[in-house]
């Protein structure tokens, strides 16, 4: 009588398992450790390890930041309180105040500083640059509106901005003009401004990576020119690119006192008229690309 072969019972005892190919592993100290099994895998089945995103996305990842939320910063009332403070400080041009109220300043600053976005203070942008105080932005834009062409048309017309920075002032200017051409010499700031303004879908602004001291001759003349940096003198290119009836507002360093003041330049049929205004503090005007 023959007995039937019994089916294997699982789990199998260890002694019945077929041995695996083995290799010797040498520990850092030189002693042999327990050998590890060699596991074969084909290129077709081996998983692709991606510990980080592809290299071409590195710049995009570096620029992308999470927008602050949960702070009430998107509330129109927060910006209106800033506007009321500017009005109490003597700013009277309603179109300028309306433009300031329409631009979300907190989107243009570092998320760690977002809670200070609507205070009347300048904030660091990195690379030795700052975003100007709301009162300074409003005052300089208000001065532009007092130029002949702006008064006649109710618009700043074609605007040249020197020093884009984070893009905030360009966004304000765009509410009040036909077109804004903004020049920035620091490439990371130029790219950051492009990202900020793209999120607002603002199509009246053209950003240029270039030397602001040279202005931007291809689009000249400009009805309004505004600069966010100051030197000992105003570059000749700015005078050349200012339209007749146009106005230039920029900080300039007084060599005698060592203080910066806003200077207003009007181009008339008879030449240029310069007027010195209040004291300010801006970053130095530099030439070349950084």
C-alpha beads as a LAMMPS data file, in Angstrom:
LAMMPS data file: protein, C-alpha beads

290 atoms
289 bonds

1 atom types
1 bond types

-500.0 500.0 xlo xhi
-500.0 500.0 ylo yhi
-500.0 500.0 zlo zhi

Masses

1 110.0

Atoms # bond

1 1 1 0.000 0.000 0.000
2 1 1 1.484 3.255 -1.067
3 1 1 1.031 6.392 0.982
4 1 1 0.044 9.656 -0.631
5 1 1 2.649 12.413 -0.672
6 1 1 1.542 15.056 1.773
7 1 1 1.307 18.661 0.659
8 1 1 3.817 20.975 2.303
9 1 1 2.598 22.783 5.359
10 1 1 3.165 26.507 5.490
11 1 1 5.022 28.195 6.911
12 1 1 7.918 25.825 6.161
13 1 1 10.494 25.117 8.834
14 1 1 13.714 27.064 8.368
15 1 1 15.731 23.899 7.677
16 1 1 13.574 23.107 4.635
17 1 1 14.080 26.505 2.970
18 1 1 16.471 26.549 0.003
19 1 1 19.643 28.516 0.776
20 1 1 20.020 31.922 -0.877
21 1 1 23.194 33.090 -2.590
22 1 1 25.284 34.845 0.037
23 1 1 28.072 37.390 0.067
24 1 1 30.389 38.532 2.809
25 1 1 29.977 42.055 4.187
26 1 1 32.959 43.746 5.828
27 1 1 32.080 46.233 8.543
28 1 1 33.937 49.591 8.723
29 1 1 36.119 48.202 11.537
30 1 1 37.315 45.328 9.386
31 1 1 35.302 42.530 11.043
32 1 1 33.096 40.277 8.952
33 1 1 29.406 40.658 9.657
34 1 1 26.476 38.452 8.856
35 1 1 26.274 38.005 5.088
36 1 1 23.392 39.667 3.271
37 1 1 21.263 38.075 0.556
38 1 1 21.865 39.338 -2.964
39 1 1 18.607 40.420 -4.540
40 1 1 18.620 40.636 -8.310
41 1 1 16.532 43.221 -10.154
42 1 1 16.382 44.115 -13.768
43 1 1 16.559 47.710 -15.060
44 1 1 12.971 47.322 -16.172
45 1 1 11.647 46.515 -12.694
46 1 1 14.091 48.463 -10.528
47 1 1 12.320 51.522 -9.007
48 1 1 13.648 54.975 -9.950
49 1 1 14.719 56.899 -6.877
50 1 1 13.945 60.648 -6.999
51 1 1 15.109 62.205 -3.747
52 1 1 14.538 65.673 -5.228
53 1 1 12.784 67.352 -8.116
54 1 1 14.522 67.500 -11.509
55 1 1 17.257 70.112 -11.717
56 1 1 15.389 72.322 -14.200
57 1 1 12.767 73.048 -11.520
58 1 1 15.285 74.188 -8.917
59 1 1 14.973 77.911 -9.708
60 1 1 11.191 77.721 -9.677
61 1 1 11.244 75.936 -6.312
62 1 1 13.592 78.515 -4.847
63 1 1 11.368 81.397 -5.899
64 1 1 8.050 79.855 -4.897
65 1 1 6.831 80.821 -1.442
66 1 1 3.624 80.021 0.363
67 1 1 1.372 83.046 0.529
68 1 1 0.505 84.073 4.105
69 1 1 -2.972 83.000 5.124
70 1 1 -5.109 83.207 8.217
71 1 1 -3.885 86.695 9.099
72 1 1 -6.761 88.747 7.705
73 1 1 -4.361 90.341 5.238
74 1 1 -6.703 89.834 2.300
75 1 1 -9.347 91.922 4.027
76 1 1 -9.977 95.193 2.209
77 1 1 -10.439 96.782 5.627
78 1 1 -6.785 96.173 6.499
79 1 1 -5.658 98.204 3.490
80 1 1 -8.252 100.888 4.164
81 1 1 -6.794 101.468 7.617
82 1 1 -3.431 102.059 5.930
83 1 1 -5.104 104.530 3.552
84 1 1 -6.741 106.431 6.396
85 1 1 -3.356 106.751 8.086
86 1 1 -1.840 108.110 4.853
87 1 1 -4.713 110.571 4.538
88 1 1 -4.169 111.799 8.106
89 1 1 -0.500 112.322 7.242
90 1 1 -1.492 114.760 4.500
91 1 1 -1.836 112.713 1.293
92 1 1 -4.809 114.079 -0.625
93 1 1 -4.747 112.627 -4.157
94 1 1 -7.707 110.249 -4.177
95 1 1 -6.601 108.350 -7.291
96 1 1 -3.256 107.565 -5.653
97 1 1 -4.904 106.487 -2.408
98 1 1 -7.325 104.286 -4.353
99 1 1 -4.433 102.635 -6.190
100 1 1 -2.639 101.993 -2.905
101 1 1 -5.804 100.434 -1.495
102 1 1 -6.178 98.088 -4.466
103 1 1 -2.702 96.481 -4.309
104 1 1 -2.151 93.692 -1.706
105 1 1 1.221 94.750 -0.291
106 1 1 1.543 91.591 1.839
107 1 1 1.999 89.530 -1.331
108 1 1 5.214 91.397 -2.117
109 1 1 7.068 90.871 1.166
110 1 1 8.574 87.828 2.851
111 1 1 5.957 85.717 4.617
112 1 1 7.787 86.210 7.928
113 1 1 7.187 89.977 7.607
114 1 1 3.642 89.805 6.249
115 1 1 2.019 91.030 9.461
116 1 1 3.968 94.309 9.052
117 1 1 2.997 94.777 5.404
118 1 1 0.448 97.528 6.081
119 1 1 2.482 99.397 8.665
120 1 1 4.206 102.555 7.451
121 1 1 7.633 101.004 7.405
122 1 1 10.190 99.824 4.877
123 1 1 10.953 96.093 4.910
124 1 1 14.032 94.145 3.750
125 1 1 13.942 92.266 0.445
126 1 1 17.423 90.783 0.597
127 1 1 20.381 91.717 -1.624
128 1 1 20.727 94.956 0.337
129 1 1 17.364 96.272 -0.942
130 1 1 14.111 97.269 0.746
131 1 1 10.481 97.841 -0.138
132 1 1 9.726 101.528 0.416
133 1 1 7.357 102.767 3.102
134 1 1 3.766 103.131 1.847
135 1 1 3.866 106.854 2.677
136 1 1 6.971 107.346 0.506
137 1 1 5.481 105.422 -2.425
138 1 1 2.254 107.415 -2.180
139 1 1 4.084 110.749 -1.900
140 1 1 6.337 110.123 -4.921
141 1 1 3.423 108.973 -7.076
142 1 1 1.409 111.992 -5.927
143 1 1 4.273 114.261 -7.036
144 1 1 4.246 112.582 -10.462
145 1 1 0.564 113.436 -10.811
146 1 1 1.344 117.119 -10.443
147 1 1 3.305 117.115 -13.714
148 1 1 1.826 118.921 -16.743
149 1 1 1.022 115.846 -18.830
150 1 1 -0.485 113.962 -15.879
151 1 1 -2.675 116.895 -14.844
152 1 1 -3.941 117.328 -18.392
153 1 1 -4.737 113.658 -19.011
154 1 1 -5.567 112.386 -15.530
155 1 1 -3.059 109.586 -16.114
156 1 1 0.660 109.064 -15.568
157 1 1 0.826 107.974 -19.208
158 1 1 3.895 105.957 -20.122
159 1 1 5.974 105.399 -16.966
160 1 1 9.620 104.421 -16.514
161 1 1 10.428 102.997 -13.074
162 1 1 14.064 102.676 -12.009
163 1 1 14.495 99.869 -9.466
164 1 1 11.696 97.296 -9.648
165 1 1 12.568 95.680 -6.330
166 1 1 9.762 93.284 -5.406
167 1 1 7.318 94.859 -7.890
168 1 1 5.000 96.576 -5.414
169 1 1 5.452 100.148 -6.631
170 1 1 5.112 98.985 -10.248
171 1 1 1.764 97.413 -9.328
172 1 1 0.601 100.716 -7.824
173 1 1 1.806 102.696 -10.859
174 1 1 -0.028 100.331 -13.199
175 1 1 -3.360 101.369 -11.666
176 1 1 -2.673 104.956 -12.725
177 1 1 -0.978 104.734 -16.124
178 1 1 -1.198 103.338 -19.638
179 1 1 2.006 101.342 -19.357
180 1 1 4.823 100.827 -16.850
181 1 1 8.312 99.809 -17.916
182 1 1 10.353 98.853 -14.848
183 1 1 14.125 98.229 -14.838
184 1 1 15.952 96.150 -12.210
185 1 1 19.696 95.408 -12.114
186 1 1 19.590 92.568 -9.544
187 1 1 18.512 89.361 -11.274
188 1 1 16.915 87.555 -8.265
189 1 1 14.762 90.620 -7.537
190 1 1 13.812 90.901 -11.204
191 1 1 12.667 87.259 -11.168
192 1 1 10.814 87.680 -7.872
193 1 1 8.947 90.732 -9.167
194 1 1 7.981 88.791 -12.294
195 1 1 6.498 86.051 -10.120
196 1 1 4.593 88.513 -7.910
197 1 1 3.114 90.467 -10.791
198 1 1 2.199 87.320 -12.740
199 1 1 0.090 86.193 -9.780
200 1 1 -1.846 89.488 -10.005
201 1 1 -2.305 89.084 -13.790
202 1 1 -1.104 92.652 -14.273
203 1 1 -0.495 93.062 -18.015
204 1 1 0.301 96.787 -18.125
205 1 1 3.780 96.217 -16.704
206 1 1 6.866 95.229 -18.650
207 1 1 9.889 94.185 -16.599
208 1 1 13.428 94.669 -17.896
209 1 1 16.619 93.220 -16.420
210 1 1 19.114 95.984 -17.009
211 1 1 21.101 98.959 -15.757
212 1 1 18.629 101.540 -14.477
213 1 1 21.100 104.396 -14.834
214 1 1 20.671 103.999 -18.594
215 1 1 16.883 104.090 -18.409
216 1 1 15.335 102.264 -21.351
217 1 1 15.705 104.194 -24.594
218 1 1 13.718 101.843 -26.895
219 1 1 10.421 102.866 -25.250
220 1 1 11.241 106.547 -24.667
221 1 1 10.006 109.202 -24.254
222 1 1 8.213 108.749 -20.938
223 1 1 5.559 110.992 -19.424
224 1 1 6.640 109.988 -15.920
225 1 1 9.941 108.680 -14.517
226 1 1 10.324 107.505 -10.916
227 1 1 13.446 106.126 -9.228
228 1 1 13.750 104.001 -6.075
229 1 1 17.486 104.623 -5.583
230 1 1 19.537 107.778 -5.273
231 1 1 23.014 109.007 -6.136
232 1 1 24.997 112.230 -6.202
233 1 1 23.414 113.214 -9.507
234 1 1 20.601 112.199 -11.809
235 1 1 21.852 110.249 -14.852
236 1 1 21.716 112.177 -18.148
237 1 1 19.791 109.304 -19.780
238 1 1 16.787 110.047 -17.568
239 1 1 16.661 113.666 -18.777
240 1 1 16.994 112.545 -22.387
241 1 1 14.134 110.049 -22.067
242 1 1 11.673 112.405 -20.341
243 1 1 8.936 113.702 -22.628
244 1 1 8.148 117.398 -22.912
245 1 1 5.530 118.119 -20.250
246 1 1 6.725 115.046 -18.363
247 1 1 7.943 114.822 -14.781
248 1 1 10.771 112.953 -13.061
249 1 1 10.779 112.209 -9.302
250 1 1 13.887 110.696 -7.717
251 1 1 16.036 110.874 -4.576
252 1 1 19.339 112.712 -4.865
253 1 1 22.213 112.973 -2.430
254 1 1 23.281 116.443 -1.351
255 1 1 27.086 116.420 -1.401
256 1 1 27.283 119.239 1.182
257 1 1 24.871 117.925 3.809
258 1 1 25.180 114.221 3.032
259 1 1 21.388 113.899 3.158
260 1 1 19.052 112.604 0.457
261 1 1 16.123 114.650 -0.763
262 1 1 13.443 114.110 -3.346
263 1 1 14.059 116.161 -6.465
264 1 1 11.342 116.884 -9.009
265 1 1 12.340 117.620 -12.611
266 1 1 9.848 119.040 -15.103
267 1 1 10.660 119.187 -18.802
268 1 1 9.196 122.268 -20.415
269 1 1 9.505 123.728 -23.887
270 1 1 12.284 125.938 -22.538
271 1 1 14.284 123.207 -20.756
272 1 1 14.371 121.492 -17.360
273 1 1 13.105 122.909 -14.080
274 1 1 14.250 121.256 -10.848
275 1 1 12.542 121.530 -7.458
276 1 1 13.893 120.160 -4.185
277 1 1 11.380 118.507 -1.845
278 1 1 11.471 116.629 1.471
279 1 1 14.290 114.555 2.925
280 1 1 14.199 110.793 2.269
281 1 1 16.429 107.744 2.661
282 1 1 16.891 105.361 -0.270
283 1 1 19.443 102.709 -1.177
284 1 1 22.359 103.944 -3.326
285 1 1 21.955 104.142 -7.092
286 1 1 24.430 101.761 -8.724
287 1 1 25.394 101.030 -12.294
288 1 1 25.910 97.723 -14.069
289 1 1 24.213 94.364 -13.587
290 1 1 24.385 92.308 -10.400

Bonds

1 1 1 2
2 1 2 3
3 1 3 4
4 1 4 5
5 1 5 6
6 1 6 7
7 1 7 8
8 1 8 9
9 1 9 10
10 1 10 11
11 1 11 12
12 1 12 13
13 1 13 14
14 1 14 15
15 1 15 16
16 1 16 17
17 1 17 18
18 1 18 19
19 1 19 20
20 1 20 21
21 1 21 22
22 1 22 23
23 1 23 24
24 1 24 25
25 1 25 26
26 1 26 27
27 1 27 28
28 1 28 29
29 1 29 30
30 1 30 31
31 1 31 32
32 1 32 33
33 1 33 34
34 1 34 35
35 1 35 36
36 1 36 37
37 1 37 38
38 1 38 39
39 1 39 40
40 1 40 41
41 1 41 42
42 1 42 43
43 1 43 44
44 1 44 45
45 1 45 46
46 1 46 47
47 1 47 48
48 1 48 49
49 1 49 50
50 1 50 51
51 1 51 52
52 1 52 53
53 1 53 54
54 1 54 55
55 1 55 56
56 1 56 57
57 1 57 58
58 1 58 59
59 1 59 60
60 1 60 61
61 1 61 62
62 1 62 63
63 1 63 64
64 1 64 65
65 1 65 66
66 1 66 67
67 1 67 68
68 1 68 69
69 1 69 70
70 1 70 71
71 1 71 72
72 1 72 73
73 1 73 74
74 1 74 75
75 1 75 76
76 1 76 77
77 1 77 78
78 1 78 79
79 1 79 80
80 1 80 81
81 1 81 82
82 1 82 83
83 1 83 84
84 1 84 85
85 1 85 86
86 1 86 87
87 1 87 88
88 1 88 89
89 1 89 90
90 1 90 91
91 1 91 92
92 1 92 93
93 1 93 94
94 1 94 95
95 1 95 96
96 1 96 97
97 1 97 98
98 1 98 99
99 1 99 100
100 1 100 101
101 1 101 102
102 1 102 103
103 1 103 104
104 1 104 105
105 1 105 106
106 1 106 107
107 1 107 108
108 1 108 109
109 1 109 110
110 1 110 111
111 1 111 112
112 1 112 113
113 1 113 114
114 1 114 115
115 1 115 116
116 1 116 117
117 1 117 118
118 1 118 119
119 1 119 120
120 1 120 121
121 1 121 122
122 1 122 123
123 1 123 124
124 1 124 125
125 1 125 126
126 1 126 127
127 1 127 128
128 1 128 129
129 1 129 130
130 1 130 131
131 1 131 132
132 1 132 133
133 1 133 134
134 1 134 135
135 1 135 136
136 1 136 137
137 1 137 138
138 1 138 139
139 1 139 140
140 1 140 141
141 1 141 142
142 1 142 143
143 1 143 144
144 1 144 145
145 1 145 146
146 1 146 147
147 1 147 148
148 1 148 149
149 1 149 150
150 1 150 151
151 1 151 152
152 1 152 153
153 1 153 154
154 1 154 155
155 1 155 156
156 1 156 157
157 1 157 158
158 1 158 159
159 1 159 160
160 1 160 161
161 1 161 162
162 1 162 163
163 1 163 164
164 1 164 165
165 1 165 166
166 1 166 167
167 1 167 168
168 1 168 169
169 1 169 170
170 1 170 171
171 1 171 172
172 1 172 173
173 1 173 174
174 1 174 175
175 1 175 176
176 1 176 177
177 1 177 178
178 1 178 179
179 1 179 180
180 1 180 181
181 1 181 182
182 1 182 183
183 1 183 184
184 1 184 185
185 1 185 186
186 1 186 187
187 1 187 188
188 1 188 189
189 1 189 190
190 1 190 191
191 1 191 192
192 1 192 193
193 1 193 194
194 1 194 195
195 1 195 196
196 1 196 197
197 1 197 198
198 1 198 199
199 1 199 200
200 1 200 201
201 1 201 202
202 1 202 203
203 1 203 204
204 1 204 205
205 1 205 206
206 1 206 207
207 1 207 208
208 1 208 209
209 1 209 210
210 1 210 211
211 1 211 212
212 1 212 213
213 1 213 214
214 1 214 215
215 1 215 216
216 1 216 217
217 1 217 218
218 1 218 219
219 1 219 220
220 1 220 221
221 1 221 222
222 1 222 223
223 1 223 224
224 1 224 225
225 1 225 226
226 1 226 227
227 1 227 228
228 1 228 229
229 1 229 230
230 1 230 231
231 1 231 232
232 1 232 233
233 1 233 234
234 1 234 235
235 1 235 236
236 1 236 237
237 1 237 238
238 1 238 239
239 1 239 240
240 1 240 241
241 1 241 242
242 1 242 243
243 1 243 244
244 1 244 245
245 1 245 246
246 1 246 247
247 1 247 248
248 1 248 249
249 1 249 250
250 1 250 251
251 1 251 252
252 1 252 253
253 1 253 254
254 1 254 255
255 1 255 256
256 1 256 257
257 1 257 258
258 1 258 259
259 1 259 260
260 1 260 261
261 1 261 262
262 1 262 263
263 1 263 264
264 1 264 265
265 1 265 266
266 1 266 267
267 1 267 268
268 1 268 269
269 1 269 270
270 1 270 271
271 1 271 272
272 1 272 273
273 1 273 274
274 1 274 275
275 1 275 276
276 1 276 277
277 1 277 278
278 1 278 279
279 1 279 280
280 1 280 281
281 1 281 282
282 1 282 283
283 1 283 284
284 1 284 285
285 1 285 286
286 1 286 287
287 1 287 288
288 1 288 289
289 1 289 290
